[in-house]
Amino acid sequence: MDDLISSEEYYKYGIEASEMKSFKESLYFYTKAIELNPNFADAYFCRGYAHYDLCEMSAAISDYDKAIELNPFCAEIYYKRGLATSFLSNYSLAIEDYSKAIELNPNKEIKYYFDRALLYKTMEDYTNALLDLSKVIELDPLYVEAYHRRGLTYLLLEDYNNAILNFTKMIEKDPKDVRAYINRGNIFIDLKYYSKAISDFSRAIETDPNYSNAYCYRGNAYGNILKNYSKAIIDYTKAIEIDPSDPYVYDNRGVNYYYLNDYANAISDFTKAIELNPKSARFYFKRGLAYSRLQNYSKALYDFTKAIELNPSDEYAYNNRGSINNDLQNYSEALSDCNKAIELEPEFAFAYDTRGSVYNNIQDYSKAISDFTKAIELNSNYAIAYFNRGNAYYNSGDNIKAREDWQKAYSLGYIEE
């Protein structure tokens, strides 16, 4: 029966199988076509594409090589071989193939320029990436994705003005593409144009009210930049309603509750973040901070210890655990934690201040004064360190130096809790 079927018919069956996404079946038909006609360039090309769809890149490239040998003037074969070699991270060879496709068909297929631009961008050759993206736009001024990619490339070059121009052009071409508002809003944040940033994030929300990231970006602007923690919480809450599976949104909302001194809700959010991602040291650390504020030292100690287990190089976790141990009068453990923090970061002013407080509590005032002095050397505006050194001087009987340090602390804005 097979002997009655021509190579062209097998090729046609292969095309039909490919259109049905039956790529393994299509391989059989293309192979039969090639067996009957070893010089059937289109069959090699299509079999190569079937291999590509099956992620069999070496086999795909081999078929493309044969197709090019038989038909060296078909731009599409070079383009498809470029896709396969790019997948294998052979970027230079892929660039050569895209360039050959462009040489053979310079003004018709924008995908050749577009994919070469993406590859140049991957190779951090931003100049050539921009040239190709500009060519795409020249060939098709309505191709929104080219403006998007060109804007992102300018962003990598920190050319904010041109990035903004491209994202603005995106909005003109497609006002419903929320990516343009988000990207332009983030640039406005970097440029400190905060009202414009919030306006863009708000327009993204208006365009797609179910886009949770837009609420997160606006929440970040309200909380991190404008210190409007209440508005930030509203946005993070909306983001959580849309997507309750993202631990970092709970984390961000928890931080804003923390800054509002709402430690119970902060702990609740950090706990939820931990449930969703129990391997994150930062979530335990932040919950430890909230427990510390509530003077729940045993739970704070547990959280800082857990943070250290997950990230043994975190000097802040050691310092904060040292501070808790100091409050619990576990002075040996406190000194050990502070020493470790300083070992990890010798320029860590907070750790010297904490260790100084431990020395002050065990009445080793000379070491306490030395550590507070080191903290002040590292941060000349460190009000608490001046106040604490004043206490150490007072405890050691030097009332004059104590008064000077206390006055300096108050001048820097220190307020006793």
C-alpha angles and dihedrals in degrees: 000000000000090000089066093057118088127220089250091056092049088049090052091050088051091053091050092049091049091051087054089051089244093136098163090053090047089054089060093052095045090049091051089050090052092047089057094042114023090185095056099127096182091053091054089047094051093043088052090053091050089053088049092053088051089051090245094137101167091052090046092052091048091055092045089051090055092045090053091048089055096038112021094171101063110107094196093062092055090047093051092047087051090055091053096046090046089054087056089050092247089138099165092054090046091053089051091053094047089048092051090050089052091048090054095042109019103165109028113057112056090181089073091059093038096052092043088053091053090050093048088051091051088052089049090242092138096166094061091040090058092047091054094045090050089052090052090053091047089054094042116016090183095059099115096185091062090058089048094052093043090051091051090049092052087048090057087053089049088239092144097172094057091041090055091048091055095046089047089052088052090055091050091052097041116010090184096063102105093191091075093055092046095048094044090046091054090051090051087053090055090048091048093242090137100165090052090049093052089046090055094047089049091051089051089053092048089050094048113012090184096057100111095190091062090060089048093052092048090046089053090052093049095045108031098035111023096030089226093143096172093058090044090054091052091054095045089048090054091048090052091050089056096041116012093176101077111098093193093063090056088047092052093047089048091055091053092049087050092054089051088054089244093136096164093060090041090055090047091054095044089049091053090049089052091050089054095043113016092174096067112107092192093063092054091045094053093046087051089056091052092048088050090056089053089048090239090144099170092058092042089052090051093050096048089047090051090049089053092049090054095041112020092179096062107115091186092060091051091047093050093046087050090054091051092048088051090053089048090050091243088139099165091053090044092054090047091053094047092048090052092049091052091046089055093045115015091187094055105127095187092059093053090050092050093047090047089056090052091051089048090053093051089047096245091136099169091058090043091054090047092054095045089049091052090050090052091048089055093045116020091189095053098129097182091053090055090049093048092047088051089056091049091050090048092050090050091051100255100126095168095057090041091056092047092052094046091051090049090050092052091047088056091054102264113165120190114236 
